[in-house]
């Protein structure tokens, strides 16, 4: 029982301990996704903010690129902007990568100016964007 309690206490303190070891305060801690995954995320979020369909479909697998028309992308981007306030200040923090067979998904936490938070999952197949989900 004591070992279990010590483990729980240590795990709950792990993040602050390690943050303090690497930076003076939490605002200096920036975690980015490995490889070009972060660049893909940045590109897709830029495409959403600017409602740029060509940028959205760049580096996408054929199914992702043809799944939506330019018009349906504009509608989706406008809807997300309205719900999340993408034109206002927001920050994104990389969370983790999930491996699912031939697919690899990056997960980011978006924190909006109004305090709302959502998760973004971008799925890749052979280094091409295969999916984008707001969780």
Backbone as CSV, one residue per row, in Angstrom:
resi,resn,N_x,N_y,N_z,CA_x,CA_y,CA_z,C_x,C_y,C_z
1,UNK,0.822,-1.189,0.000,0.000,0.000,0.000,0.870,1.258,0.000
2,UNK,1.936,1.267,0.814,2.811,2.423,0.875,3.507,2.650,-0.456
3,UNK,3.947,1.575,-1.108,4.594,1.724,-2.414,3.640,2.356,-3.417
4,UNK,2.389,1.938,-3.414,1.393,2.482,-4.328,1.173,3.971,-4.049
5,UNK,1.076,4.354,-2.796,0.868,5.754,-2.423,2.060,6.604,-2.835
6,UNK,3.263,6.122,-2.623,4.463,6.866,-3.026,4.517,7.030,-4.532
7,UNK,4.139,5.990,-5.265,4.131,6.058,-6.713,3.149,7.114,-7.199
8,UNK,1.953,7.165,-6.615,0.945,8.142,-7.006,1.429,9.555,-6.709
9,UNK,2.016,9.776,-5.561,2.533,11.099,-5.210,3.640,11.505,-6.171
10,UNK,4.573,10.611,-6.455,5.673,10.935,-7.359,5.149,11.278,-8.749
11,UNK,4.206,10.472,-9.260,3.673,10.727,-10.590,2.918,12.048,-10.658
12,UNK,2.210,12.402,-9.620,1.466,13.654,-9.643,2.397,14.857,-9.543
13,UNK,3.606,14.657,-9.057,4.572,15.748,-8.928,5.567,15.767,-10.081
14,UNK,5.543,14.777,-10.958,6.573,14.630,-11.984,6.644,15.822,-12.927
15,UNK,5.518,16.307,-13.417,5.544,17.396,-14.379,6.162,18.656,-13.791
16,UNK,5.704,19.139,-12.615,6.343,20.333,-12.059,7.835,20.136,-11.766
17,UNK,8.204,18.967,-11.298,9.623,18.723,-11.022,10.458,18.849,-12.280
18,UNK,10.012,18.211,-13.362,10.794,18.242,-14.590,10.727,19.601,-15.270
19,UNK,9.591,20.299,-15.188,9.514,21.633,-15.758,10.541,22.538,-15.090
20,UNK,10.639,22.454,-13.782,11.583,23.306,-13.066,13.031,22.958,-13.393
21,UNK,13.271,21.721,-13.756,14.634,21.319,-14.077,15.085,21.901,-15.410
22,UNK,14.139,22.180,-16.327,14.519,22.642,-17.653,14.313,24.132,-17.885
23,UNK,13.493,24.786,-17.109,13.194,26.181,-17.361,12.890,26.897,-16.053
24,UNK,13.031,28.212,-16.094,12.744,29.016,-14.913,11.256,29.006,-14.577
25,UNK,10.401,29.012,-15.596,8.964,28.947,-15.353,8.294,28.207,-16.501
26,UNK,7.030,27.872,-16.304,6.298,27.052,-17.279,6.161,27.740,-18.637
27,UNK,6.164,29.080,-18.676,6.015,29.777,-19.953,7.216,29.568,-20.864
28,UNK,8.340,29.146,-20.317,9.525,28.887,-21.137,9.553,27.462,-21.665
29,UNK,8.626,26.630,-21.258,8.589,25.232,-21.699,7.775,25.130,-22.977
30,UNK,8.413,24.759,-24.063,7.731,24.555,-25.318,8.085,23.168,-25.817
31,UNK,7.072,22.383,-26.080,7.284,21.035,-26.582,6.734,20.985,-27.995
32,UNK,7.540,20.537,-28.938,7.091,20.423,-30.312,7.120,18.960,-30.736
33,UNK,6.343,18.660,-31.742,6.254,17.291,-32.251,7.548,16.908,-32.961
34,UNK,7.852,15.616,-33.000,9.078,15.157,-33.645,9.002,15.237,-35.175
35,UNK,10.184,15.296,-35.789,10.267,15.280,-37.254,9.527,16.444,-37.878
36,UNK,8.919,16.185,-39.027,8.183,17.255,-39.701,6.709,17.298,-39.285
37,UNK,6.351,16.526,-38.271,4.969,16.506,-37.782,4.536,17.890,-37.318
38,UNK,5.420,18.615,-36.635,5.075,19.962,-36.161,4.870,20.909,-37.339
39,UNK,5.700,20.788,-38.362,5.542,21.639,-39.545,4.201,21.367,-40.234
40,UNK,3.804,20.090,-40.269,2.510,19.736,-40.860,1.362,20.364,-40.054
41,UNK,1.470,20.277,-38.732,0.449,20.891,-37.865,0.378,22.394,-38.113
42,UNK,1.540,23.051,-38.113,1.581,24.503,-38.320,0.962,24.875,-39.664
43,UNK,1.257,24.105,-40.696,0.720,24.369,-42.029,-0.800,24.217,-42.040
44,UNK,-1.309,23.140,-41.442,-2.761,22.925,-41.430,-3.490,23.997,-40.624
45,UNK,-2.925,24.404,-39.494,-3.566,25.452,-38.704,-3.524,26.791,-39.448
46,UNK,-2.437,27.066,-40.153,-2.354,28.282,-40.969,-3.411,28.244,-42.059
47,UNK,-3.574,27.075,-42.684,-4.603,26.913,-43.718,-5.995,27.170,-43.150
48,UNK,-6.261,26.680,-41.948,-7.567,26.924,-41.324,-7.782,28.395,-41.029
49,UNK,-6.797,29.021,-40.419,-6.929,30.433,-40.033,-7.151,31.311,-41.266
50,UNK,-6.423,31.023,-42.353,-6.508,31.848,-43.568,-7.483,31.280,-44.595
51,UNK,-8.112,30.150,-44.239,-9.084,29.490,-45.122,-8.483,29.243,-46.508
52,UNK,-7.277,28.664,-46.511,-6.504,28.416,-47.727,-6.580,26.930,-48.090
53,UNK,-7.458,26.604,-49.033,-7.686,25.206,-49.423,-6.430,24.562,-50.027
54,UNK,-5.699,25.306,-50.844,-4.483,24.752,-51.463,-3.448,24.382,-50.407
55,UNK,-3.285,25.219,-49.409,-2.359,24.915,-48.318,-2.874,23.724,-47.501
56,UNK,-4.179,23.633,-47.329,-4.804,22.545,-46.580,-4.511,21.186,-47.217
57,UNK,-4.555,21.115,-48.533,-4.390,19.840,-49.236,-2.940,19.546,-49.630
58,UNK,-2.040,20.476,-49.361,-0.616,20.246,-49.643,-0.111,19.140,-48.710
59,UNK,0.670,18.227,-49.210,1.227,17.099,-48.435,0.140,16.185,-47.872
60,UNK,-0.967,16.071,-48.580,-2.059,15.201,-48.125,-2.092,13.939,-48.989
61,UNK,-2.563,12.848,-48.396,-2.733,11.643,-49.206,-3.939,11.869,-50.129
62,UNK,-4.045,11.110,-51.213,-5.098,11.365,-52.212,-6.518,11.363,-51.631
63,UNK,-6.813,10.468,-50.707,-8.169,10.426,-50.132,-8.474,11.680,-49.329
64,UNK,-7.495,12.166,-48.551,-7.706,13.381,-47.757,-7.867,14.579,-48.684
65,UNK,-7.030,14.641,-49.724,-7.049,15.784,-50.634,-8.359,15.888,-51.410
66,UNK,-8.984,14.744,-51.704,-10.210,14.769,-52.497,-11.476,14.611,-51.659
67,UNK,-11.335,14.430,-50.352,-12.498,14.207,-49.488,-13.377,15.446,-49.369
68,UNK,-12.801,16.600,-49.513,-13.567,17.845,-49.367,-13.297,18.754,-50.566
69,UNK,-14.326,19.448,-50.981,-14.160,20.451,-52.031,-13.661,21.744,-51.395
70,UNK,-13.252,22.675,-52.225,-12.807,23.970,-51.706,-13.944,24.647,-50.949
71,UNK,-15.161,24.506,-51.447,-16.306,25.137,-50.793,-16.595,24.496,-49.429
72,UNK,-16.585,23.160,-49.365,-16.858,22.511,-48.075,-15.728,22.795,-47.082
73,UNK,-14.496,22.940,-47.563,-13.396,23.326,-46.679,-13.642,24.719,-46.116
74,UNK,-14.051,25.663,-46.971,-14.341,27.031,-46.520,-15.425,27.026,-45.436
75,UNK,-16.453,26.217,-45.640,-17.535,26.126,-44.653,-17.030,25.537,-43.339
76,UNK,-16.221,24.482,-43.424,-15.672,23.857,-42.223,-14.742,24.826,-41.485
77,UNK,-13.872,25.504,-42.231,-12.938,26.449,-41.612,-13.693,27.605,-40.956
78,UNK,-14.734,28.090,-41.605,-15.535,29.177,-41.026,-16.264,28.713,-39.765
79,UNK,-16.778,27.489,-39.798,-17.472,26.943,-38.640,-16.522,26.776,-37.452
80,UNK,-15.325,26.235,-37.711,-14.339,26.090,-36.632,-13.905,27.447,-36.093
81,UNK,-13.720,28.411,-36.995,-13.328,29.750,-36.567,-14.409,30.360,-35.681
82,UNK,-15.659,30.160,-36.062,-16.767,30.705,-35.278,-16.848,30.042,-33.896
83,UNK,-16.662,28.732,-33.841,-16.764,28.002,-32.574,-15.551,28.214,-31.675
84,UNK,-14.355,28.277,-32.286,-13.130,28.321,-31.493,-12.465,29.694,-31.443
85,UNK,-12.830,30.582,-32.332,-12.191,31.897,-32.352,-10.748,31.822,-32.837
86,UNK,-10.532,31.134,-33.957,-9.168,30.944,-34.459,-8.504,32.250,-34.893
87,UNK,-9.292,33.274,-35.176,-8.722,34.564,-35.562,-8.166,35.316,-34.350
88,UNK,-8.562,34.866,-33.154,-8.057,35.473,-31.930,-6.847,34.693,-31.452
89,UNK,-6.270,35.126,-30.372,-5.072,34.470,-29.837,-5.385,33.061,-29.345
90,UNK,-4.538,32.106,-29.704,-4.620,30.741,-29.197,-3.201,30.173,-29.159
91,UNK,-3.008,29.183,-28.330,-1.706,28.514,-28.255,-1.914,27.019,-28.457
92,UNK,-0.887,26.388,-28.997,-0.949,24.947,-29.244,0.238,24.282,-28.570
93,UNK,-0.034,23.205,-27.861,1.022,22.423,-27.210,0.932,20.992,-27.708
94,UNK,2.054,20.482,-28.177,2.121,19.089,-28.611,1.954,18.196,-27.386
95,UNK,1.140,17.136,-27.512,0.878,16.231,-26.402,1.594,14.901,-26.595
96,UNK,1.314,14.208,-27.706,1.908,12.884,-27.906,1.708,12.427,-29.343
97,UNK,2.316,11.289,-29.642,2.127,10.621,-30.919,1.563,9.228,-30.647
98,UNK,0.572,8.846,-31.426,-0.027,7.518,-31.335,0.303,6.744,-32.603
99,UNK,0.730,5.512,-32.462,1.012,4.657,-33.608,-0.098,3.632,-33.745
100,UNK,-0.687,3.578,-34.928,-1.814,2.684,-35.188,-1.571,1.959,-36.512
101,UNK,-0.702,0.959,-36.520,-0.371,0.249,-37.758,0.374,1.169,-38.699
102,UNK,-0.136,1.323,-39.921,0.534,2.195,-40.891,0.272,3.672,-40.606
103,UNK,-0.629,3.947,-39.662,-0.991,5.321,-39.337,-0.252,5.803,-38.092
104,UNK,0.060,7.080,-38.109,0.673,7.739,-36.955,-0.107,9.021,-36.739
105,UNK,-0.528,9.274,-35.508,-1.312,10.468,-35.212,-0.586,11.337,-34.204
106,UNK,-0.533,12.623,-34.491,-0.032,13.600,-33.540,-1.211,14.247,-32.841
107,UNK,-1.065,14.494,-31.542,-2.127,15.119,-30.750,-1.585,16.435,-30.180
108,UNK,-2.353,17.508,-30.337,-2.017,18.818,-29.783,-3.186,19.320,-28.956
109,UNK,-2.887,20.091,-27.916,-3.916,20.760,-27.127,-3.928,22.234,-27.542
110,UNK,-5.078,22.713,-27.995,-5.248,24.119,-28.325,-5.944,24.800,-27.166
111,UNK,-5.363,25.882,-26.692,-5.966,26.696,-25.646,-6.353,28.031,-26.272
112,UNK,-7.633,28.330,-26.218,-8.153,29.537,-26.849,-8.097,30.724,-25.897
113,UNK,-8.236,31.912,-26.465,-8.187,33.146,-25.678,-9.270,33.179,-24.607
114,UNK,-10.418,32.537,-24.868,-11.526,32.550,-23.908,-11.407,31.450,-22.848
115,UNK,-10.299,30.684,-22.867,-10.088,29.629,-21.887,-10.529,28.250,-22.348
116,UNK,-11.265,28.177,-23.441,-11.690,26.886,-23.987,-10.470,26.101,-24.468
117,UNK,-10.524,24.783,-24.314,-9.446,23.915,-24.794,-10.038,22.786,-25.622
118,UNK,-9.338,22.422,-26.689,-9.717,21.281,-27.517,-8.448,20.517,-27.859
119,UNK,-8.627,19.284,-28.274,-7.517,18.489,-28.782,-7.632,18.413,-30.297
120,UNK,-6.492,18.481,-30.964,-6.417,18.314,-32.414,-5.638,17.042,-32.677
121,UNK,-6.204,16.159,-33.493,-5.508,14.938,-33.896,-5.297,15.013,-35.396
122,UNK,-4.030,14.899,-35.811,-3.700,14.832,-37.233,-3.107,13.458,-37.480
123,UNK,-3.720,12.741,-38.412,-3.286,11.384,-38.719,-2.495,11.393,-40.017
124,UNK,-1.391,10.654,-40.008,-0.507,10.563,-41.164,-0.426,9.117,-41.634
125,UNK,-0.352,8.934,-42.936,-0.090,7.627,-43.533,1.077,7.836,-44.481
126,UNK,2.187,7.212,-44.179,3.401,7.341,-45.001,3.790,8.814,-45.175
127,UNK,3.777,9.559,-44.081,4.165,10.970,-44.010,3.260,11.919,-44.785
128,UNK,2.090,11.477,-45.155,1.091,12.326,-45.805,-0.094,12.477,-44.860
129,UNK,-0.714,13.648,-44.852,-1.874,13.882,-43.989,-3.034,13.011,-44.468
130,UNK,-3.577,12.224,-43.549,-4.688,11.326,-43.871,-5.941,11.658,-43.063
131,UNK,-5.824,12.517,-42.053,-6.987,12.861,-41.250,-6.728,14.038,-40.339
132,UNK,-7.772,14.781,-40.031,-7.713,15.933,-39.128,-8.982,15.912,-38.293
133,UNK,-8.830,15.843,-36.976,-9.990,15.762,-36.092,-9.853,16.752,-34.941
134,UNK,-10.955,17.394,-34.616,-11.034,18.247,-33.434,-11.788,17.437,-32.395
135,UNK,-11.132,17.198,-31.263,-11.719,16.365,-30.214,-12.155,17.224,-29.032
